[in-house]
Amino acid sequence: MTNLFDISYVRLGTRDRATADRFASDVLGLERVREENAASYFRSDDRDHTLVYVDGDPADHTVGFEVRTAGDLECAAAELSDAGFDVRAGSLGECEQRRVKSFIRFDDPTGNRIELAFSAYRSGRRYFPSRDAGVTGFSHVGLCTTDPQRDERFWTGLLGARVSDWIGDAPLLRIDEIHHKIALFPTARAGVQHINHQVESIDDVMRSWYLLREKGVPIAFGPGRHPTSGAVFLYFRGPDGMIYEFSTGVRSIRPEEEATYKPRQFAPARESFCAWGAVPDIAEFRAAAQKSEAVW
């Protein structure tokens, strides 16, 4: 079984890269790293990059994860191939674009494009945000799933993720101490459902809430607090329909807790998404909660 080290980057197709670039700088507050090969690179921490906008189909999403060693990458490729997945190694040019030594590419059972990379580059200089959003780093993604039980088995069985909690059928999966780095939300499509960046404090969440309202950025959910991870959150809409999240205070599950930690089952209900009572304008969240609530 492969053990993932960390989540590394997201690559998003867009038909209007100029607008996406402005959003990353002016709204997310990320640092622009470079533009090359019809792509714009941004970072949110000490990594070379964490978010990339690529000229192309807005439905084309790729999520990159790191493994610790070259041997881990080779084992992952073999295990995935043996399990019937079509695995392709990245070319030298593709590795250079991603700033990694090597990587493999495959689709999960839903069709989400996943890359596993060895030795993702770090930056030799300090992260310098384009605005004071309080961002401390790229933290997790929500992924679409057309069969949550099947995909949970895939991520936990082949890639070593562990379930932290469930909301209805949706599993929240960790690969390190952080409560979740992957959340699988039932829907009828493949792709990234939302992208999360951590911020330093509740003050940063609220400052962004006011700024986004002033800029006319649609708020999708919050401010609120997740009963599962304990994080205070704010979801908002970006270019090409992508949903972004700022959050702070996410729970950690320490190594000494692993042996005794028991995942919790939360009802498919509105209060399982927000302890404060915020109502999401997010299709996958509403669909999950409406299984037990006829009317909101």
C-alpha positions in Angstrom: 0.0 0.0 0.0 1.3 3.5 -1.0 1.6 6.1 1.8 1.0 9.6 0.5 3.3 12.3 2.0 1.3 15.4 1.3 -0.9 17.2 -1.2 1.2 19.2 -3.5 -0.6 21.2 -6.3 -3.8 21.6 -8.3 -3.8 22.3 -12.0 -7.0 23.9 -13.5 -7.9 24.4 -17.1 -9.3 27.8 -18.0 -10.5 29.7 -21.1 -9.7 33.0 -19.5 -6.4 32.9 -17.8 -6.1 36.6 -17.4 -9.3 36.6 -15.2 -8.1 33.6 -13.3 -4.7 35.2 -12.7 -6.3 38.3 -11.3 -8.5 36.2 -9.0 -5.5 34.3 -7.6 -3.7 37.6 -6.9 -6.4 40.0 -5.9 -8.8 37.6 -4.1 -6.8 34.6 -2.9 -3.7 36.7 -2.3 -1.3 34.1 -3.7 2.1 35.0 -5.0 2.6 34.8 -8.8 5.6 32.7 -9.5 5.9 32.6 -13.3 4.1 32.2 -16.6 5.3 29.6 -19.1 3.9 27.0 -21.5 0.5 28.7 -21.6 0.2 28.4 -17.8 0.3 30.7 -14.8 1.9 29.4 -11.5 1.1 30.6 -8.0 2.2 29.6 -4.6 0.8 29.9 -1.1 3.8 28.6 1.0 7.4 27.5 0.7 6.7 25.2 -2.2 7.6 26.2 -5.8 3.9 26.4 -6.6 0.6 25.1 -5.4 -2.0 26.4 -7.9 -1.6 26.4 -11.7 -4.0 27.8 -14.3 -3.6 26.2 -17.7 -5.1 27.3 -21.0 -7.7 24.7 -21.9 -10.9 23.1 -20.9 -12.3 24.4 -17.5 -13.4 20.8 -16.7 -9.7 19.6 -16.9 -8.6 19.3 -13.3 -5.5 17.6 -11.9 -4.5 17.1 -8.3 -0.9 16.3 -7.4 0.3 14.5 -4.3 3.8 13.8 -3.0 5.3 10.5 -2.0 8.5 10.3 0.1 10.9 8.3 -2.0 11.5 7.2 -5.6 11.0 3.7 -4.4 7.5 4.7 -3.1 6.7 6.1 -6.5 7.8 2.9 -8.2 5.8 0.7 -5.8 2.7 2.9 -6.3 2.9 2.6 -10.1 3.2 -1.2 -9.8 0.3 -1.5 -7.3 -2.0 0.7 -9.4 -1.1 -1.1 -12.6 -1.7 -4.5 -10.9 -5.1 -3.2 -9.7 -6.1 -2.4 -13.3 -5.4 1.3 -13.5 -3.8 2.9 -16.5 -0.6 4.5 -15.2 1.6 6.8 -17.2 5.0 8.2 -16.2 5.5 11.9 -16.7 7.9 12.9 -19.4 11.0 15.0 -18.7 9.2 18.1 -20.0 6.2 17.4 -17.9 8.4 16.9 -14.8 10.0 20.3 -15.5 6.6 22.0 -15.8 5.6 20.6 -12.4 9.0 21.2 -10.9 9.3 17.6 -9.6 12.0 14.9 -10.2 9.4 12.3 -11.4 5.7 11.6 -11.3 3.0 9.2 -12.5 -0.5 10.0 -13.7 -3.7 8.0 -13.5 -7.4 8.5 -13.0 -9.2 7.4 -9.8 -12.4 5.2 -10.2 -14.6 8.3 -10.7 -12.2 9.7 -13.4 -10.5 12.4 -11.3 -7.0 13.0 -12.7 -4.4 12.3 -10.0 -0.6 12.7 -10.1 1.8 11.2 -7.6 5.2 13.0 -7.5 8.6 12.4 -6.0 10.7 15.3 -4.8 8.6 18.4 -5.5 10.7 21.5 -5.6 10.7 24.0 -2.7 11.4 27.7 -3.3 14.6 29.3 -2.2 12.9 32.5 -1.1 10.2 33.5 1.3 6.6 33.4 0.3 5.4 36.9 -0.4 1.6 37.2 -0.8 0.0 39.7 -3.2 -2.4 40.8 -0.4 -2.7 40.3 3.3 -5.1 37.4 3.3 -3.3 35.5 6.0 -2.8 32.4 3.8 -0.4 29.9 5.4 -0.7 27.2 2.7 -2.6 25.0 0.3 -4.2 22.4 2.5 -6.9 20.2 0.9 -9.3 19.5 -2.0 -12.8 18.3 -2.2 -13.1 15.7 -5.0 -16.2 14.6 -6.8 -17.2 11.0 -6.5 -19.8 9.0 -8.4 -19.6 6.2 -5.8 -18.3 7.2 -2.4 -17.9 3.7 -0.9 -16.0 2.5 -3.9 -13.7 5.5 -4.0 -13.2 5.4 -0.2 -11.9 1.8 -0.7 -9.6 3.0 -3.5 -8.1 5.9 -1.4 -7.7 3.9 1.8 -6.8 0.6 0.2 -4.3 1.6 -2.4 -3.1 5.0 -1.4 -3.0 4.7 2.4 -5.5 7.4 3.4 -7.5 7.1 6.6 -11.1 8.1 7.3 -11.4 10.9 9.9 -15.2 11.3 9.7 -18.2 10.8 7.4 -21.0 13.2 6.6 -23.6 10.9 5.3 -21.8 8.9 2.5 -19.0 11.5 2.1 -15.7 10.5 3.7 -13.2 13.0 5.0 -9.7 11.5 4.5 -6.4 12.2 6.1 -2.9 11.3 4.9 -1.0 13.0 7.8 -2.1 14.6 11.1 -4.4 17.1 9.5 -8.1 16.0 9.8 -8.5 15.8 6.1 -6.5 16.4 2.9 -9.2 14.8 0.7 -13.0 15.0 0.9 -15.1 12.9 -1.4 -18.5 14.4 -2.2 -21.1 12.4 -4.1 -22.2 13.8 -7.4 -22.6 12.8 -11.1 -19.3 14.2 -12.4 -15.6 14.0 -12.0 -13.4 16.9 -11.0 -12.2 19.1 -8.1 -15.2 20.2 -6.0 -13.4 22.8 -4.0 -9.9 24.0 -3.1 -8.9 24.9 0.4 -6.2 27.3 1.7 -5.5 27.7 5.4 -5.3 31.1 7.0 -3.8 32.2 10.3 -6.9 33.2 12.3 -10.6 33.8 12.4 -9.7 37.5 11.9 -8.3 36.6 8.5 -11.5 34.7 7.6 -13.7 37.7 8.5 -11.4 40.2 6.8 -11.8 38.2 3.6 -15.5 38.0 4.0 -15.8 41.7 4.1 -13.3 42.2 1.2 -15.1 39.6 -1.0 -18.5 41.2 -0.4 -17.0 44.6 -1.4 -15.5 43.1 -4.6 -18.7 41.3 -5.5 -17.3 37.8 -5.2 -20.2 35.4 -4.6 -20.1 33.8 -1.2 -21.0 30.1 -1.4 -21.0 29.1 2.3 -20.2 30.8 5.6 -18.7 32.2 7.6 -19.2 29.1 9.7 -17.6 26.3 11.7 -17.4 22.7 10.6 -18.4 20.2 13.3 -16.2 17.6 11.8 -12.7 19.3 11.6 -13.5 22.2 13.9 -12.3 24.7 11.3 -13.9 28.1 10.9 -14.5 28.5 7.1 -15.6 30.7 4.3 -16.4 29.3 0.8 -16.6 31.5 -2.3 -16.8 31.2 -6.1 -14.0 31.8 -8.5 -13.5 31.7 -12.2 -14.9 28.8 -14.2 -17.3 27.9 -11.4 -14.5 26.6 -9.1 -15.2 26.9 -5.3 -12.4 28.1 -3.0 -12.3 27.9 0.8 -10.4 29.8 3.4 -10.4 28.1 6.8 -8.5 28.1 10.1 -8.3 26.0 13.2 -8.5 22.6 11.6 -8.2 19.6 13.9 -5.1 17.4 14.0 -5.1 13.7 14.8 -1.7 13.1 16.4 0.3 9.8 15.9 -0.4 8.8 19.5 -4.1 9.0 18.8 -4.1 6.8 15.6 -4.5 3.5 17.5 -7.6 4.6 19.4 -9.1 7.2 17.0 -12.6 6.2 15.8 -14.1 8.0 12.8 -17.4 9.6 13.6 -20.6 9.3 11.5 -22.4 12.6 11.0 -25.9 12.6 9.7 -26.5 13.8 6.1 -28.0 17.0 7.5 -27.5 20.7 7.4 -26.0 20.9 10.9 -23.3 18.4 10.0 -21.8 21.0 7.6 -22.0 24.1 9.9 -22.3 24.3 13.7 -23.3 27.9 13.4 -26.3 27.4 11.1 -24.8 28.8 7.8 -26.7 27.4 4.7 -24.5 26.3 1.8 -25.1 27.4 -1.8 -23.0 24.5 -2.9 -24.8 21.7 -4.9 -22.9 18.8 -3.4 -23.4 19.9 0.2 -27.1 20.7 -0.3 -27.7 17.3 -2.0 -26.0 15.5 0.8 -28.0 17.3 3.5 -31.3 17.1 1.6 -31.3 13.3 2.0 -32.6 13.9 5.5 -34.3 17.3 5.1 -37.1 17.7 2.6 -37.0 21.5 2.7 -34.5 24.1 3.7 
